[in-house]
Structure formats: C-alpha cells, structure tokens
Amino acid sequence: MTGFGRAEHAGDGIIARVEIATVNRKQADIHFSLPRELTGLEADLRKSVLRFVSRGRVNVSIHLERTSGTDESLSVDSGRAQALEAAFDEISNLLDRAIKPAAADFMKAPGVLTFEHSGWNAEEAAEAIQPALESALEKLVVMRKAEGADLKADFLERLTTLENHAEEIGRATPKVVERQRELLHTRLREAEIEIDLNDERLLREIALFAERCDISEETTRLASHINRFREYLDSEEPMGRSLDFLCQEINREFNTIGSKANDAEIGQNVVSAKTELEKIREQVQNIE
C-alpha cells in the first residue's frame, strides 16, 4: 500500500530527520539512505520498520545534522587553492589579459573549503534516529489505514457482486439437466430414432449427465471462501497473503463450475464473476 510519513527528533547534539515512503509490492523490500558510517544500524532499523510494514517497497531516508553550537572546524586544502590560483594564471596567459579568481570561486571549488567533524557516533545517532523513525512510521500507518478503509469498501461491494453471480448460477443449475434431456430427445428425433422419454437408457444418460454437472460442492465452497474473505477484512492482523490465496481458491471454484455445467447462461455468469474477481485480485496486491 502507498503511504508517506515524516518526522524529526533532536538528540544529544544531533537532529535526525526521517522520511518514509511506501509503494505496492508483494514482499517487504526495505531500502535505507543514511550516512555510510552508520550502515551498521540498518539491521535494527529494519526490525523497527517490519513491526509496522510487512509488504511493499519501503524507502527510508535519514538525514542527520548537528545542532547549533556543536564544534565543527573549517579546513582549507592549500594544494587545491594553489592549483585553482595557478589555473587562473594559466588562463590569463592564454588570453593575454589578467583574470583573477574571486572569493566565490574558492567557495564553489570542490574540496577547497570543507567543514569537518569527527564523524557520526553510531550510538548517539541511533538515539536521535529511533524516535524519529517510530514517529514517521506511525504517520505512515495512519495514511495507509485511510487507503485500506477505501479498499475495504470496494472489496465488500465486489464480493456482493460475486455472490449475486453465484446465486444466478444456482438458479440456472436445475435447468441444465432439463435442457440436456430435451437436447437428447431432439437429437434422437432428428436422427429418426424413436424412443420413449421414459426409456431406461435415456434416463441413465441423463442421470450420468446430472452427476457430472453437479456443482453443489463448488457453490458451497464458493460461499465459504467469500465469507472467509469478509472475516479477514475485519481483522486487525496483516491479511494480504491470505486474501491473495482466497482469490486463487474462488477463481478455481468458478473455473470448475464453468467446465462442469457446460451451459451458456452459467458460463456467462462465470465470465462476469471472474472479471470482477480479477479486479479484486489486482487490489489485493496492495493490501498489507
């Protein structure tokens, strides 16, 4: 699910700013952007993120800065400064006119002036980062819950549509055997084969067909899967993978119904139901 959270926290001489953005993905894929000397903190930070997020690509950007009054020194790279001065002298000779570097040229030149500090202490940085990370994650969850509420309403509406198709299939099923009986009689009549409608052979054929096209088990399981889907939607636990599995099972039941019934009206309902189910399945990929 998509979401965003931002927070900052001031520790002992350090201000930590954390931004977290998530996009849809089946698995948890967490990426950190933080100073190189603090990469050792990633394992603990990852555990904190996984307490809030179990699916999706998560980009965590961590920026640190020292508070005002923190000792920092400004160093001058004399070699780079002299090289810059020499470069301007060389340009002057080439153009045969005096060109002198201004103060801004030394400020802009990479590496001439550098603010230095002893680097980030991992323990001190963690004390500032962790509270900011927790706060940003809480804001992220609030945003993702709002999206989840919208998805739940959409799912419930589509589940009702699936149930309507299942009911239409149930009403059409008894007619399938009767149509098969009429079809057999029509074919026999067209072939000019006289046979009593109560003939044992005809009744046996119809009975076999009725057994093959019996979809009562499939419709029962279908209703169970849809009810289970609704139960998961009311759960506070992560449910994305469970919903994905249920979508597969619902699709399997509709496929079986379509192949067993061998009926145009039922087939049309199956196609419509699977189209609706595919929309549900696409959105399920966004669920935590």
DRENDO-1510 file (C-alpha; in Angstrom, 1 decimal, always signed):
<recs>
REC; n; res; u; v; w
REC; 1; MET; +0.0; +0.0; +0.0 .
REC; 2; THR; +1.1; +3.5; -0.7 .
REC; 3; GLY; +1.9; +5.9; +2.2 .
REC; 4; PHE; +4.2; +8.6; +3.5 .
REC; 5; GLY; +5.5; +9.6; +6.9 .
REC; 6; ARG; +7.9; +12.3; +8.0 .
REC; 7; ALA; +9.3; +13.1; +11.5 .
REC; 8; GLU; +12.4; +14.6; +13.2 .
REC; 9; HIS; +13.9; +14.3; +16.6 .
REC; 10; ALA; +16.7; +16.2; +18.3 .
REC; 11; GLY; +19.1; +14.1; +20.3 .
REC; 12; ASP; +22.4; +15.0; +22.1 .
REC; 13; GLY; +23.8; +17.5; +19.6 .
REC; 14; ILE; +22.2; +15.7; +16.6 .
REC; 15; ILE; +18.9; +16.4; +14.7 .
REC; 16; ALA; +17.6; +13.3; +12.9 .
REC; 17; ARG; +15.0; +13.8; +10.1 .
REC; 18; VAL; +13.3; +10.7; +8.7 .
REC; 19; GLU; +11.1; +10.3; +5.7 .
REC; 20; ILE; +9.4; +7.0; +4.8 .
REC; 21; ALA; +7.6; +6.3; +1.5 .
REC; 22; THR; +5.9; +3.0; +0.5 .
REC; 23; VAL; +4.6; +1.7; -2.8 .
REC; 24; ASN; +2.9; -1.5; -3.7 .
REC; 25; ARG; +4.9; -4.7; -3.8 .
REC; 26; LYS; +4.1; -8.3; -2.8 .
REC; 27; GLN; +7.0; -8.7; -0.5 .
REC; 28; ALA; +8.7; -6.4; +2.0 .
REC; 29; ASP; +11.5; -4.6; +0.2 .
REC; 30; ILE; +13.2; -2.1; +2.5 .
REC; 31; HIS; +15.9; +0.4; +1.4 .
REC; 32; PHE; +17.7; +2.9; +3.6 .
REC; 33; SER; +19.5; +6.1; +2.7 .
REC; 34; LEU; +21.8; +7.2; +5.6 .
REC; 35; PRO; +25.5; +8.1; +6.2 .
REC; 36; ARG; +27.9; +5.4; +5.2 .
REC; 37; GLU; +29.5; +5.2; +8.7 .
REC; 38; LEU; +26.0; +4.3; +10.1 .
REC; 39; THR; +25.2; +1.3; +7.9 .
REC; 40; GLY; +25.7; -0.9; +10.9 .
REC; 41; LEU; +22.4; +0.4; +12.3 .
REC; 42; GLU; +20.4; -0.9; +9.3 .
REC; 43; ALA; +19.7; -4.3; +10.9 .
REC; 44; ASP; +18.0; -2.8; +14.0 .
REC; 45; LEU; +16.2; -0.1; +11.9 .
REC; 46; ARG; +14.9; -2.8; +9.6 .
REC; 47; LYS; +13.4; -4.6; +12.5 .
REC; 48; SER; +11.6; -1.4; +13.6 .
REC; 49; VAL; +10.2; -1.0; +10.1 .
REC; 50; LEU; +9.0; -4.6; +9.9 .
REC; 51; ARG; +6.9; -4.1; +13.0 .
REC; 52; PHE; +4.8; -1.7; +11.1 .
REC; 53; VAL; +5.1; -2.9; +7.5 .
REC; 54; SER; +5.0; -6.4; +6.2 .
REC; 55; ARG; +4.5; -5.8; +2.4 .
REC; 56; GLY; +5.6; -3.2; -0.1 .
REC; 57; ARG; +8.7; -1.4; -1.2 .
REC; 58; VAL; +9.8; +0.9; +1.7 .
REC; 59; ASN; +12.2; +3.8; +1.1 .
REC; 60; VAL; +13.6; +5.2; +4.3 .
REC; 61; SER; +15.6; +8.4; +4.0 .
REC; 62; ILE; +17.6; +9.5; +7.1 .
REC; 63; HIS; +19.3; +12.9; +7.3 .
REC; 64; LEU; +21.5; +14.0; +10.2 .
REC; 65; GLU; +22.8; +17.4; +11.1 .
REC; 66; ARG; +24.5; +18.8; +14.2 .
REC; 67; THR; +22.7; +21.3; +16.4 .
REC; 68; SER; +23.9; +24.9; +16.6 .
REC; 69; GLY; +26.8; +25.2; +18.9 .
REC; 70; THR; +28.3; +21.9; +18.0 .
REC; 71; ASP; +32.0; +22.1; +17.5 .
REC; 72; GLU; +32.9; +21.9; +13.8 .
REC; 73; SER; +36.0; +23.2; +12.1 .
REC; 74; LEU; +36.6; +24.6; +8.6 .
REC; 75; SER; +39.6; +23.2; +6.9 .
REC; 76; VAL; +41.4; +24.7; +3.8 .
REC; 77; ASP; +43.0; +22.4; +1.3 .
REC; 78; SER; +46.0; +24.6; +0.4 .
REC; 79; GLY; +47.0; +22.4; -2.5 .
REC; 80; ARG; +43.6; +22.8; -4.2 .
REC; 81; ALA; +43.6; +26.5; -3.5 .
REC; 82; GLN; +47.0; +27.0; -5.1 .
REC; 83; ALA; +46.0; +24.8; -8.0 .
REC; 84; LEU; +42.9; +27.0; -8.6 .
REC; 85; GLU; +45.1; +30.1; -8.5 .
REC; 86; ALA; +47.6; +28.6; -10.9 .
REC; 87; ALA; +44.7; +27.6; -13.3 .
REC; 88; PHE; +43.6; +31.2; -13.4 .
REC; 89; ASP; +47.1; +32.4; -14.1 .
REC; 90; GLU; +47.4; +29.9; -17.0 .
REC; 91; ILE; +44.1; +31.2; -18.4 .
REC; 92; SER; +45.4; +34.7; -18.1 .
REC; 93; ASN; +48.5; +33.8; -20.1 .
REC; 94; LEU; +46.4; +32.1; -22.8 .
REC; 95; LEU; +44.0; +35.0; -23.2 .
REC; 96; ASP; +46.8; +37.6; -22.7 .
REC; 97; ARG; +44.7; +39.5; -20.1 .
REC; 98; ALA; +44.6; +39.4; -16.3 .
REC; 99; ILE; +41.9; +37.1; -14.9 .
REC; 100; LYS; +41.9; +36.7; -11.1 .
REC; 101; PRO; +39.8; +34.3; -9.1 .
REC; 102; ALA; +37.2; +35.8; -6.8 .
REC; 103; ALA; +36.3; +34.6; -3.3 .
REC; 104; ALA; +33.2; +32.9; -4.7 .
REC; 105; ASP; +35.4; +30.8; -7.0 .
REC; 106; PHE; +37.3; +29.4; -4.0 .
REC; 107; MET; +34.0; +28.7; -2.2 .
REC; 108; LYS; +32.5; +26.9; -5.1 .
REC; 109; ALA; +35.5; +24.8; -6.0 .
REC; 110; PRO; +35.1; +21.3; -4.6 .
REC; 111; GLY; +37.3; +20.4; -1.7 .
REC; 112; VAL; +38.9; +23.8; -1.2 .
REC; 113; LEU; +36.9; +24.6; +1.9 .
REC; 114; THR; +35.4; +21.8; +4.0 .
REC; 115; PHE; +33.5; +21.7; +7.3 .
REC; 116; GLU; +34.9; +18.8; +9.3 .
REC; 117; HIS; +33.8; +16.8; +12.2 .
REC; 118; SER; +34.9; +13.6; +13.7 .
REC; 119; GLY; +32.1; +11.6; +12.0 .
REC; 120; TRP; +28.8; +10.3; +13.4 .
REC; 121; ASN; +28.9; +8.2; +16.5 .
REC; 122; ALA; +26.6; +5.3; +15.9 .
REC; 123; GLU; +25.2; +5.1; +19.4 .
REC; 124; GLU; +24.5; +8.8; +19.6 .
REC; 125; ALA; +23.0; +8.8; +16.1 .
REC; 126; ALA; +20.7; +5.9; +16.9 .
REC; 127; GLU; +19.3; +7.7; +20.0 .
REC; 128; ALA; +18.2; +10.5; +17.6 .
REC; 129; ILE; +17.1; +8.3; +14.7 .
REC; 130; GLN; +15.0; +5.7; +16.5 .
REC; 131; PRO; +12.3; +8.2; +17.9 .
REC; 132; ALA; +12.1; +10.0; +14.6 .
REC; 133; LEU; +11.7; +6.6; +12.8 .
REC; 134; GLU; +9.0; +5.4; +15.1 .
REC; 135; SER; +7.1; +8.7; +14.7 .
REC; 136; ALA; +7.4; +8.6; +10.9 .
REC; 137; LEU; +6.2; +5.0; +10.9 .
REC; 138; GLU; +3.1; +5.9; +12.9 .
REC; 139; LYS; +2.2; +8.7; +10.5 .
REC; 140; LEU; +2.8; +6.3; +7.6 .
REC; 141; VAL; +0.4; +3.7; +9.2 .
REC; 142; VAL; -2.3; +6.4; +9.6 .
REC; 143; MET; -2.1; +7.2; +5.9 .
REC; 144; ARG; -2.1; +3.5; +4.9 .
REC; 145; LYS; -5.1; +2.8; +7.1 .
REC; 146; ALA; -7.1; +5.5; +5.3 .
REC; 147; GLU; -6.3; +3.9; +2.0 .
REC; 148; GLY; -7.2; +0.5; +3.5 .
REC; 149; ALA; -10.7; +1.7; +4.5 .
REC; 150; ASP; -11.4; +2.7; +0.9 .
REC; 151; LEU; -10.1; -0.6; -0.4 .
REC; 152; LYS; -12.3; -2.5; +2.1 .
REC; 153; ALA; -15.4; -0.7; +1.0 .
REC; 154; ASP; -14.6; -1.5; -2.6 .
REC; 155; PHE; -13.9; -5.2; -1.8 .
REC; 156; LEU; -17.3; -5.5; +0.0 .
REC; 157; GLU; -19.1; -4.1; -3.0 .
REC; 158; ARG; -17.4; -6.5; -5.4 .
REC; 159; LEU; -17.9; -9.5; -3.1 .
REC; 160; THR; -21.6; -8.8; -3.2 .
REC; 161; THR; -21.4; -8.8; -7.0 .
REC; 162; LEU; -19.7; -12.2; -6.8 .
REC; 163; GLU; -22.4; -13.6; -4.6 .
REC; 164; ASN; -25.1; -12.3; -7.0 .
REC; 165; HIS; -23.4; -14.2; -9.8 .
REC; 166; ALA; -23.2; -17.3; -7.6 .
REC; 167; GLU; -27.0; -17.0; -6.9 .
REC; 168; GLU; -27.8; -16.7; -10.6 .
REC; 169; ILE; -25.7; -19.8; -11.3 .
REC; 170; GLY; -27.5; -21.7; -8.5 .
REC; 171; ARG; -30.9; -20.8; -10.0 .
REC; 172; ALA; -29.8; -21.8; -13.5 .
REC; 173; THR; -28.3; -25.2; -12.5 .
REC; 174; PRO; -31.6; -27.2; -12.3 .
REC; 175; LYS; -32.5; -26.1; -15.8 .
REC; 176; VAL; -29.3; -27.6; -17.2 .
REC; 177; VAL; -30.4; -31.2; -16.7 .
REC; 178; GLU; -33.8; -30.5; -18.2 .
REC; 179; ARG; -32.2; -28.8; -21.2 .
REC; 180; GLN; -29.9; -31.8; -21.7 .
REC; 181; ARG; -32.9; -34.1; -21.6 .
REC; 182; GLU; -34.6; -32.1; -24.3 .
REC; 183; LEU; -31.5; -31.9; -26.3 .
REC; 184; LEU; -31.0; -35.6; -26.3 .
REC; 185; HIS; -34.6; -36.1; -27.3 .
REC; 186; THR; -34.3; -33.6; -30.2 .
REC; 187; ARG; -31.2; -35.3; -31.5 .
REC; 188; LEU; -32.8; -38.7; -31.4 .
REC; 189; ARG; -35.9; -37.3; -33.2 .
REC; 190; GLU; -33.7; -35.7; -35.9 .
REC; 191; ALA; -32.0; -39.0; -36.3 .
REC; 192; GLU; -35.4; -40.6; -36.7 .
REC; 193; ILE; -34.8; -42.8; -33.8 .
REC; 194; GLU; -38.0; -43.5; -31.9 .
REC; 195; ILE; -37.5; -43.8; -28.2 .
REC; 196; ASP; -39.7; -43.4; -25.2 .
REC; 197; LEU; -38.8; -40.4; -23.0 .
REC; 198; ASN; -39.0; -42.8; -20.0 .
REC; 199; ASP; -36.7; -45.3; -21.7 .
REC; 200; GLU; -34.2; -46.6; -19.2 .
REC; 201; ARG; -31.2; -45.9; -21.5 .
REC; 202; LEU; -32.2; -42.2; -21.9 .
REC; 203; LEU; -32.8; -41.8; -18.2 .
REC; 204; ARG; -29.4; -43.4; -17.4 .
REC; 205; GLU; -27.7; -40.9; -19.8 .
REC; 206; ILE; -29.5; -38.0; -18.2 .
REC; 207; ALA; -28.6; -39.3; -14.7 .
REC; 208; LEU; -24.9; -39.5; -15.6 .
REC; 209; PHE; -25.0; -36.0; -17.1 .
REC; 210; ALA; -26.7; -34.7; -13.9 .
REC; 211; GLU; -24.0; -36.3; -11.8 .
REC; 212; ARG; -21.2; -34.8; -13.9 .
REC; 213; CYS; -22.7; -31.3; -13.9 .
REC; 214; ASP; -23.5; -31.3; -10.2 .
REC; 215; ILE; -21.8; -28.1; -8.8 .
REC; 216; SER; -23.3; -28.1; -5.3 .
REC; 217; GLU; -19.9; -28.7; -3.7 .
REC; 218; GLU; -18.3; -25.9; -5.7 .
REC; 219; THR; -21.1; -23.4; -4.8 .
REC; 220; THR; -20.8; -24.4; -1.1 .
REC; 221; ARG; -17.1; -23.8; -1.1 .
REC; 222; LEU; -17.5; -20.6; -3.0 .
REC; 223; ALA; -19.9; -19.2; -0.4 .
REC; 224; SER; -17.4; -20.3; +2.3 .
REC; 225; HIS; -14.5; -18.6; +0.7 .
REC; 226; ILE; -16.4; -15.3; +0.2 .
REC; 227; ASN; -17.5; -15.4; +3.9 .
REC; 228; ARG; -13.9; -16.0; +4.9 .
REC; 229; PHE; -12.8; -13.1; +2.8 .
REC; 230; ARG; -15.1; -10.8; +4.7 .
REC; 231; GLU; -13.8; -12.1; +8.0 .
REC; 232; TYR; -10.2; -11.3; +7.0 .
REC; 233; LEU; -11.3; -7.7; +6.0 .
REC; 234; ASP; -12.4; -7.2; +9.6 .
REC; 235; SER; -9.2; -8.5; +11.1 .
REC; 236; GLU; -6.5; -6.2; +12.6 .
REC; 237; GLU; -3.7; -8.6; +11.5 .
REC; 238; PRO; -1.9; -8.4; +8.2 .
REC; 239; MET; -4.1; -10.3; +5.7 .
REC; 240; GLY; -2.7; -9.6; +2.2 .
REC; 241; ARG; -1.3; -13.1; +1.6 .
REC; 242; SER; -4.4; -14.8; +2.9 .
REC; 243; LEU; -6.7; -12.7; +0.7 .
REC; 244; ASP; -4.4; -13.5; -2.3 .
REC; 245; PHE; -4.8; -17.2; -1.5 .
REC; 246; LEU; -8.6; -16.9; -1.2 .
REC; 247; CYS; -8.7; -15.2; -4.6 .
REC; 248; GLN; -7.0; -18.2; -6.1 .
REC; 249; GLU; -9.5; -20.5; -4.5 .
REC; 250; ILE; -12.5; -18.5; -5.6 .
REC; 251; ASN; -11.1; -18.5; -9.1 .
REC; 252; ARG; -10.7; -22.2; -9.0 .
REC; 253; GLU; -14.3; -22.8; -8.0 .
REC; 254; PHE; -15.6; -20.6; -10.8 .
REC; 255; ASN; -13.4; -22.4; -13.3 .
REC; 256; THR; -14.7; -25.8; -12.1 .
REC; 257; ILE; -18.4; -24.6; -12.2 .
REC; 258; GLY; -17.9; -23.3; -15.8 .
REC; 259; SER; -16.4; -26.5; -17.0 .
REC; 260; LYS; -18.8; -28.9; -15.3 .
REC; 261; ALA; -22.0; -27.0; -16.1 .
REC; 262; ASN; -21.4; -26.7; -19.8 .
REC; 263; ASP; -24.2; -24.1; -20.1 .
REC; 264; ALA; -24.2; -20.8; -21.9 .
REC; 265; GLU; -26.1; -18.9; -19.1 .
REC; 266; ILE; -23.9; -20.3; -16.4 .
REC; 267; GLY; -20.8; -19.7; -18.5 .
REC; 268; GLN; -21.7; -16.0; -18.9 .
REC; 269; ASN; -22.1; -15.6; -15.2 .
REC; 270; VAL; -18.7; -17.3; -14.6 .
REC; 271; VAL; -17.0; -15.0; -17.1 .
REC; 272; SER; -18.6; -11.9; -15.4 .
REC; 273; ALA; -17.7; -13.2; -12.0 .
REC; 274; LYS; -14.1; -13.9; -13.0 .
REC; 275; THR; -13.8; -10.4; -14.4 .
REC; 276; GLU; -14.9; -8.9; -11.1 .
REC; 277; LEU; -12.6; -11.2; -9.2 .
REC; 278; GLU; -9.6; -10.1; -11.3 .
REC; 279; LYS; -10.3; -6.5; -10.1 .
REC; 280; ILE; -10.3; -7.7; -6.6 .
REC; 281; ARG; -7.1; -9.7; -7.1 .
REC; 282; GLU; -5.3; -6.6; -8.5 .
REC; 283; GLN; -6.2; -4.6; -5.4 .
REC; 284; VAL; -5.3; -7.4; -3.1 .
REC; 285; GLN; -1.7; -7.0; -4.1 .
REC; 286; ASN; -1.8; -3.6; -2.4 .
REC; 287; ILE; -3.0; -5.0; +0.9 .
REC; 288; GLU; -0.7; -5.3; +3.9 .
</recs>
